[in-house]
C-alpha cells in the first residue's frame, strides 16, 4: 500500500505522529517475487504530495521502490 501526504519542511518532525493525514495512492496489492511491478493504471489519487510511504503486509520482501514525479508550481 502506498500513501502520500503534503506537509511543510517545518512539519517534517511530525511524520511519525498520528497528526499527519495520509491519503491512499495505491491500495494493498499482492506482489510476486523477482518481478518488476508497474502500477500506473491502479493509482487512485492524483493529488500532489511532498512525502510518500510504503506499507508492506507482512513486513519485508521489497528491495526497491521508485517514484517519479514533477514539481508542482
Backbone as JSON Lines, residues from 0, in Angstrom:
{"i":0,"aa":"X","n":[0.86,-1.16,0.0],"ca":[0.0,0.0,0.0],"c":[0.9,1.23,0.0]}
{"i":1,"aa":"X","n":[0.57,2.21,-0.82],"ca":[1.33,3.45,-0.89],"c":[0.4,4.6,-0.52]}
{"i":2,"aa":"X","n":[0.88,5.46,0.38],"ca":[0.1,6.62,0.81],"c":[0.96,7.87,0.68]}
{"i":3,"aa":"X","n":[0.32,9.02,0.57],"ca":[1.04,10.27,0.45],"c":[0.45,11.35,1.35]}
{"i":4,"aa":"X","n":[1.27,12.35,1.66],"ca":[0.8,13.49,2.44],"c":[1.5,14.74,1.93]}
{"i":5,"aa":"X","n":[0.95,15.88,2.27],"ca":[1.55,17.16,1.93],"c":[1.79,17.93,3.21]}
{"i":6,"aa":"X","n":[3.07,18.11,3.53],"ca":[3.44,18.85,4.75],"c":[4.61,19.77,4.42]}
{"i":7,"aa":"X","n":[4.79,20.78,5.23],"ca":[5.89,21.73,5.05],"c":[7.16,21.19,5.69]}
{"i":8,"aa":"X","n":[8.28,21.83,5.38],"ca":[9.57,21.45,5.98],"c":[9.51,21.49,7.5]}
{"i":9,"aa":"X","n":[8.81,22.5,8.02],"ca":[8.72,22.65,9.48],"c":[7.91,21.51,10.12]}
{"i":10,"aa":"X","n":[7.0,20.92,9.39],"ca":[6.15,19.84,9.93],"c":[6.76,18.45,9.78]}
{"i":11,"aa":"X","n":[7.93,18.33,9.14],"ca":[8.53,17.01,8.9],"c":[8.77,16.21,10.17]}
{"i":12,"aa":"X","n":[8.96,16.88,11.27],"ca":[9.18,16.18,12.54],"c":[7.93,15.41,12.96]}
{"i":13,"aa":"X","n":[6.77,15.74,12.39],"ca":[5.51,15.08,12.74],"c":[5.22,13.84,11.88]}
{"i":14,"aa":"X","n":[6.11,13.47,10.97],"ca":[5.83,12.38,10.03],"c":[5.43,11.08,10.71]}
{"i":15,"aa":"X","n":[5.99,10.78,11.86],"ca":[5.68,9.52,12.55],"c":[4.54,9.65,13.54]}
{"i":16,"aa":"X","n":[3.94,10.81,13.61],"ca":[2.83,11.0,14.54],"c":[1.5,10.77,13.83]}
{"i":17,"aa":"X","n":[0.45,10.66,14.6],"ca":[-0.88,10.42,14.04],"c":[-1.56,11.7,13.56]}
{"i":18,"aa":"X","n":[-0.9,12.84,13.71],"ca":[-1.5,14.11,13.29],"c":[-1.39,14.33,11.78]}
{"i":19,"aa":"X","n":[-0.54,13.56,11.09],"ca":[-0.39,13.68,9.64],"c":[-1.52,12.92,8.96]}
{"i":20,"aa":"X","n":[-2.17,13.57,8.0],"ca":[-3.26,12.95,7.25],"c":[-2.71,12.29,5.98]}
{"i":21,"aa":"X","n":[-2.6,10.97,5.97],"ca":[-2.11,10.22,4.82],"c":[-3.28,9.88,3.91]}
{"i":22,"aa":"X","n":[-3.08,10.07,2.59],"ca":[-4.1,9.75,1.59],"c":[-3.66,8.54,0.78]}
{"i":23,"aa":"X","n":[-4.6,7.67,0.46],"ca":[-4.3,6.47,-0.3],"c":[-3.93,6.81,-1.74]}
{"i":24,"aa":"X","n":[-2.79,6.3,-2.2],"ca":[-2.36,6.46,-3.58],"c":[-2.55,5.13,-4.32]}
{"i":25,"aa":"X","n":[-2.08,4.05,-3.71],"ca":[-2.17,2.73,-4.3],"c":[-2.63,1.76,-3.22]}
{"i":26,"aa":"X","n":[-3.76,1.07,-3.43],"ca":[-4.26,0.17,-2.41],"c":[-3.36,-1.06,-2.24]}
{"i":27,"aa":"X","n":[-3.6,-1.81,-1.18],"ca":[-2.84,-3.02,-0.89],"c":[-2.96,-3.98,-2.07]}
{"i":28,"aa":"X","n":[-1.84,-4.57,-2.49],"ca":[-1.8,-5.41,-3.68],"c":[-0.8,-6.53,-3.46]}
{"i":29,"aa":"X","n":[-1.15,-7.74,-3.89],"ca":[-0.24,-8.87,-3.78],"c":[0.86,-8.74,-4.84]}
{"i":30,"aa":"X","n":[2.11,-8.94,-4.42],"ca":[3.26,-8.83,-5.31],"c":[3.88,-10.2,-5.54]}
{"i":31,"aa":"X","n":[4.61,-10.35,-6.64],"ca":[5.3,-11.6,-6.95],"c":[6.8,-11.41,-6.75]}
{"i":32,"aa":"X","n":[7.47,-12.45,-6.32],"ca":[8.91,-12.41,-6.09],"c":[9.67,-12.26,-7.41]}
{"i":33,"aa":"X","n":[10.79,-11.57,-7.37],"ca":[11.68,-11.39,-8.52],"c":[10.96,-10.86,-9.75]}
{"i":34,"aa":"X","n":[10.04,-9.92,-9.56],"ca":[9.27,-9.36,-10.66],"c":[9.25,-7.84,-10.58]}
{"i":35,"aa":"X","n":[9.18,-7.21,-11.73],"ca":[9.02,-5.76,-11.79],"c":[7.52,-5.48,-11.83]}
{"i":36,"aa":"X","n":[7.06,-4.54,-11.01],"ca":[5.64,-4.19,-10.95],"c":[5.46,-2.74,-11.36]}
{"i":37,"aa":"X","n":[4.51,-2.47,-12.21],"ca":[4.21,-1.13,-12.69],"c":[2.73,-0.85,-12.41]}
{"i":38,"aa":"X","n":[2.43,0.22,-11.68],"ca":[1.06,0.47,-11.22],"c":[0.48,1.78,-11.73]}
{"i":39,"aa":"X","n":[0.83,2.2,-12.94],"ca":[0.31,3.46,-13.47],"c":[-1.21,3.5,-13.51]}
{"i":40,"aa":"X","n":[-1.83,2.41,-13.94],"ca":[-3.29,2.38,-14.1],"c":[-4.03,2.23,-12.77]}
{"i":41,"aa":"X","n":[-3.36,1.7,-11.75],"ca":[-4.02,1.45,-10.47],"c":[-3.99,2.63,-9.51]}
{"i":42,"aa":"X","n":[-3.29,3.7,-9.85],"ca":[-3.17,4.84,-8.94],"c":[-4.54,5.45,-8.7]}
{"i":43,"aa":"X","n":[-4.92,5.54,-7.42],"ca":[-6.24,6.03,-7.02],"c":[-6.28,7.55,-6.97]}
{"i":44,"aa":"X","n":[-5.28,8.15,-6.36],"ca":[-5.28,9.57,-6.08],"c":[-4.26,10.28,-6.97]}
{"i":45,"aa":"X","n":[-4.64,11.35,-7.6],"ca":[-3.71,12.06,-8.47],"c":[-3.36,13.43,-7.92]}
{"i":46,"aa":"X","n":[-3.51,13.62,-6.61],"ca":[-3.11,14.87,-5.96],"c":[-1.58,14.95,-5.93]}
{"i":47,"aa":"X","n":[-1.08,16.1,-5.55],"ca":[0.36,16.25,-5.36],"c":[0.7,15.98,-3.9]}
{"i":48,"aa":"X","n":[1.91,15.44,-3.68],"ca":[2.35,15.1,-2.33],"c":[3.8,15.52,-2.14]}
{"i":49,"aa":"X","n":[4.16,15.82,-0.89],"ca":[5.55,16.1,-0.57],"c":[6.25,14.85,-0.04]}
{"i":50,"aa":"X","n":[5.48,13.91,0.52],"ca":[6.03,12.7,1.11],"c":[5.15,11.51,0.75]}
{"i":51,"aa":"X","n":[5.77,10.34,0.58],"ca":[5.04,9.1,0.36],"c":[5.57,8.05,1.33]}
{"i":52,"aa":"X","n":[4.72,7.07,1.64],"ca":[5.18,5.96,2.47],"c":[4.66,4.65,1.9]}
{"i":53,"aa":"X","n":[5.46,3.62,2.07],"ca":[5.14,2.28,1.6],"c":[4.88,1.42,2.82]}
{"i":54,"aa":"X","n":[3.72,0.77,2.86],"ca":[3.41,-0.17,3.93],"c":[3.41,-1.57,3.33]}
{"i":55,"aa":"X","n":[4.11,-2.49,3.98],"ca":[4.26,-3.85,3.47],"c":[3.57,-4.81,4.42]}
{"i":56,"aa":"X","n":[2.72,-5.69,3.89],"ca":[1.96,-6.67,4.68],"c":[2.22,-8.06,4.13]}
{"i":57,"aa":"X","n":[2.82,-8.99,4.83],"ca":[3.58,-8.8,6.07],"c":[4.89,-8.08,5.78]}
{"i":58,"aa":"X","n":[5.6,-7.69,6.83],"ca":[6.83,-6.91,6.69],"c":[7.87,-7.65,5.84]}
{"i":59,"aa":"X","n":[8.63,-6.89,5.08],"ca":[9.76,-7.43,4.33],"c":[9.42,-7.77,2.89]}
{"i":60,"aa":"X","n":[10.46,-8.0,2.1],"ca":[10.26,-8.51,0.76],"c":[10.34,-7.5,-0.36]}
{"i":61,"aa":"X","n":[10.45,-6.22,-0.09],"ca":[10.57,-5.22,-1.16],"c":[11.99,-4.67,-1.1]}
{"i":62,"aa":"X","n":[12.72,-4.77,-2.22],"ca":[14.1,-4.3,-2.21],"c":[14.22,-2.85,-2.67]}
{"i":63,"aa":"X","n":[13.27,-2.37,-3.49],"ca":[13.4,-1.01,-4.01],"c":[12.02,-0.48,-4.41]}
{"i":64,"aa":"X","n":[11.81,0.79,-4.14],"ca":[10.6,1.46,-4.6],"c":[11.05,2.75,-5.28]}
{"i":65,"aa":"X","n":[10.59,2.96,-6.5],"ca":[10.92,4.18,-7.23],"c":[9.64,4.94,-7.52]}
{"i":66,"aa":"X","n":[9.7,6.25,-7.29],"ca":[8.55,7.1,-7.55],"c":[9.03,8.27,-8.4]}
{"i":67,"aa":"X","n":[8.38,8.46,-9.54],"ca":[8.71,9.57,-10.42],"c":[7.62,10.62,-10.34]}
{"i":68,"aa":"X","n":[8.01,11.85,-10.46],"ca":[7.02,12.93,-10.41],"c":[7.59,14.21,-10.99]}
{"i":69,"aa":"X","n":[6.81,15.24,-10.89],"ca":[7.22,16.56,-11.37],"c":[6.96,17.57,-10.28]}
{"i":70,"aa":"X","n":[7.74,18.65,-10.27],"ca":[7.5,19.72,-9.32],"c":[6.23,20.46,-9.71]}
{"i":71,"aa":"X","n":[5.39,20.7,-8.74],"ca":[4.17,21.48,-8.98],"c":[4.47,22.94,-8.7]}
{"i":72,"aa":"X","n":[4.15,23.78,-9.63],"ca":[4.45,25.21,-9.46],"c":[3.21,26.01,-9.29]}
